[in-house]
Amino acid sequence: MEVINALGRRKTAVARVYLTKGNGKISINKREMNEFFPIDFLQAKVHQPFALTGTAGQYDIKVNVVGGGINGQAEAVRLGISRALVEVSADYKPMLKVEGLMTRDPRMVERKKPGQPKARKKFQFSKR
């Protein structure tokens, strides 16, 4: 098996995931995953596709992630890993889809409009 690459996105975070056979080492932006995502909750999000498919410790993951915040980056990595696992074996897709890991979350910050202080907020109206 050669290198399988996949893309994961969430809000403004973009994660490029490279999956190879190995022993479960995950490096994100050339750092250990535990160092990059110090919070257990975020580490659990990254490990979720492996836990569901029963492939924990079988693949090495290299990730380049840019943009967004720490939570958006973790979810982008999770989507990228899920897509890479489906390329390895299409049998994983139904179990990942049921948990919602194959769906790209399209919610993004709404842009600020001219003549308003924020996206939806309006300046105070004065009748007189």
Residue pairs with C-beta under 8 A, 6 or more apart in sequence:
1 20
1 21
1 88
2 20
3 18
3 19
3 20
4 18
4 19
4 20
4 84
4 87
4 88
5 16
5 17
5 18
5 19
5 84
6 16
6 17
6 19
6 80
6 81
6 83
6 84
6 87
7 14
7 15
7 16
7 17
7 80
7 83
8 14
8 15
8 17
8 75
8 76
8 77
8 78
8 79
8 80
8 81
8 82
8 83
8 104
9 15
9 76
9 79
9 104
10 68
10 72
10 73
10 75
10 76
10 79
10 104
10 105
11 68
11 69
11 72
11 105
11 107
11 108
11 109
12 67
12 68
12 72
12 108
12 109
13 65
13 66
13 67
13 68
13 69
13 72
13 73
13 75
13 76
14 65
14 66
14 67
14 68
14 76
15 63
15 64
15 65
15 73
15 76
15 77
15 79
15 80
16 63
16 64
16 65
16 80
17 61
17 62
17 63
17 77
17 80
17 81
17 83
17 84
18 61
18 62
18 63
19 59
19 60
19 61
19 81
19 84
19 85
19 87
19 88
20 59
20 60
20 62
21 58
21 59
21 60
22 58
22 59
22 60
23 57
23 58
23 60
24 50
24 56
24 57
24 58
24 59
24 60
25 60
25 61
26 32
26 33
26 46
26 60
26 61
26 63
27 33
27 61
27 62
27 63
28 36
28 37
28 63
28 65
28 77
29 36
29 63
29 64
29 65
33 43
33 46
34 43
37 43
37 46
37 70
37 74
39 70
42 70
42 71
42 74
45 74
45 75
45 77
45 78
46 74
46 77
46 78
46 81
47 56
48 78
48 99
48 101
49 78
49 81
49 82
49 85
49 96
49 101
50 56
50 57
50 58
50 59
50 81
50 85
52 92
52 95
52 96
52 99
52 101
53 85
53 92
53 95
53 96
55 85
55 92
59 85
59 88
61 81
61 84
63 77
63 80
65 73
65 76
65 77
67 73
68 76
75 105
78 101
79 101
79 102
79 104
82 96
82 101
82 102
83 102
85 92
85 96
86 92
86 93
86 96
86 102
93 102
96 102
97 103
109 119
110 119
110 120
111 119
112 118
112 119
113 119
115 123
116 122
116 123
117 123
